[in-house]
């Protein structure tokens, strides 16, 4: 399950992923992302908070589908801050960077520990 964080606004969409997520959650997130991209009228920055996600409970096919859909929207994304508290989440950001984020495409994805959340906000708001 995910929820839009109240600090979202303008070109910044912030979401918190809670416990695990289903295919329905992936669909809902994609719809929310589409709405925010349309409102932004250009490229969007994301802050994704994962410290309450129980990654081991996320079915692999849900994670792959989420990645596939996000990858298809990469031309509309600019800065992505992933906030978490696990080595696994940090490793996933590293893998995402190999697939999606690079300077040529204008996408920058960074991992922040939970205690660095203010830095993550600065990153997506700059």
C-alpha positions as CSV (number, residue, x, y, z in Angstrom):
1,X,0.0,0.0,0.0
2,X,1.2,3.5,-0.6
3,X,0.0,7.0,0.4
4,X,0.7,10.4,-1.0
5,X,2.6,12.4,1.6
6,X,1.1,15.8,2.5
7,X,4.4,17.6,1.6
8,X,3.8,16.9,-2.1
9,X,3.2,19.8,-4.3
10,X,4.1,21.5,-7.6
11,X,6.6,19.3,-9.4
12,X,7.2,17.0,-6.4
13,X,5.2,13.9,-5.7
14,X,6.2,12.2,-2.4
15,X,4.8,8.8,-1.6
16,X,5.3,6.5,1.4
17,X,5.1,2.7,0.8
18,X,3.7,0.9,3.7
19,X,4.3,-2.8,4.5
20,X,3.9,-4.4,1.0
21,X,2.1,-3.7,-2.2
22,X,-0.2,-5.5,-4.6
23,X,-0.8,-5.3,-8.3
24,X,-3.8,-3.1,-7.5
25,X,-1.4,-0.8,-5.6
26,X,0.9,-0.7,-8.7
27,X,-2.2,0.3,-10.8
28,X,-3.2,3.0,-8.3
29,X,0.4,4.4,-8.1
30,X,0.6,4.6,-11.9
31,X,-2.7,6.5,-12.1
32,X,-1.5,8.9,-9.3
33,X,1.8,9.3,-11.2
34,X,0.0,10.1,-14.4
35,X,-2.2,12.7,-12.7
36,X,0.8,14.4,-11.1
37,X,2.7,14.4,-14.3
38,X,-0.2,16.1,-16.1
39,X,-0.5,18.7,-13.3
40,X,3.2,19.4,-13.4
41,X,3.1,20.1,-17.1
42,X,6.6,18.8,-17.5
43,X,9.1,16.7,-15.7
44,X,8.3,15.5,-12.2
45,X,10.5,14.8,-9.2
46,X,9.7,11.9,-6.8
47,X,10.4,11.2,-3.2
48,X,9.7,7.6,-2.3
49,X,9.9,6.7,1.4
50,X,10.5,2.9,1.9
51,X,11.5,2.6,5.6
52,X,8.1,1.0,6.4
53,X,8.1,-1.3,3.4
54,X,8.6,-5.0,4.2
55,X,10.5,-5.8,1.0
56,X,10.5,-9.5,1.7
57,X,6.7,-9.5,1.5
58,X,6.5,-7.8,-1.9
59,X,6.0,-10.5,-4.6
60,X,8.8,-10.3,-7.2
61,X,6.2,-9.9,-10.0
62,X,4.8,-6.8,-8.4
63,X,8.2,-5.3,-8.0
64,X,9.1,-6.1,-11.7
65,X,5.7,-4.6,-12.9
66,X,6.3,-1.5,-10.8
67,X,9.8,-1.1,-12.3
68,X,8.5,-1.7,-15.9
69,X,5.8,0.9,-15.6
70,X,8.1,3.5,-14.0
71,X,10.7,2.8,-16.7
72,X,8.1,3.5,-19.4
73,X,7.6,7.0,-17.8
74,X,11.3,7.9,-17.3
75,X,11.2,10.8,-19.9
76,X,8.8,12.6,-17.5
77,X,11.0,12.1,-14.4
78,X,13.9,14.2,-13.3
79,X,15.0,13.7,-9.7
80,X,14.1,10.6,-7.7
81,X,15.0,10.4,-3.9
82,X,14.6,7.1,-2.3
83,X,14.5,7.2,1.5
84,X,15.0,4.0,3.4
85,X,16.8,2.2,6.1
86,X,18.0,-1.0,4.5
87,X,21.0,-2.2,2.4
88,X,18.5,-3.9,0.1
89,X,16.7,-0.6,-0.7
90,X,20.1,1.0,-1.3
91,X,21.1,-1.8,-3.6
92,X,17.8,-1.5,-5.6
93,X,18.6,2.2,-6.2
94,X,22.0,1.2,-7.5
95,X,20.3,-1.3,-9.9
96,X,17.7,1.3,-10.9
97,X,20.5,3.7,-11.8
98,X,21.9,1.1,-14.2
99,X,18.6,0.8,-16.0
100,X,17.0,4.2,-15.7
101,X,18.9,7.1,-14.2
102,X,21.7,8.8,-16.0
103,X,22.8,12.3,-17.0
104,X,22.1,11.8,-20.7
105,X,18.4,11.2,-19.9
106,X,18.4,14.0,-17.3
107,X,17.4,11.6,-14.5
108,X,19.1,11.5,-11.2
109,X,18.2,8.9,-8.6
110,X,19.7,9.0,-5.1
111,X,19.4,6.9,-2.0
112,X,19.0,8.7,1.4
113,X,19.0,7.1,4.9
114,X,15.9,8.0,6.9
115,X,17.9,10.4,9.1
116,X,18.8,12.3,5.9
117,X,15.2,12.9,4.8
118,X,15.7,16.7,4.9
119,X,18.5,16.3,2.4
120,X,16.2,14.2,0.2
121,X,13.6,17.0,0.3
122,X,16.2,19.5,-0.7
123,X,17.3,17.2,-3.6
124,X,13.8,16.9,-5.1
125,X,12.8,20.5,-4.5
126,X,16.0,21.9,-6.2
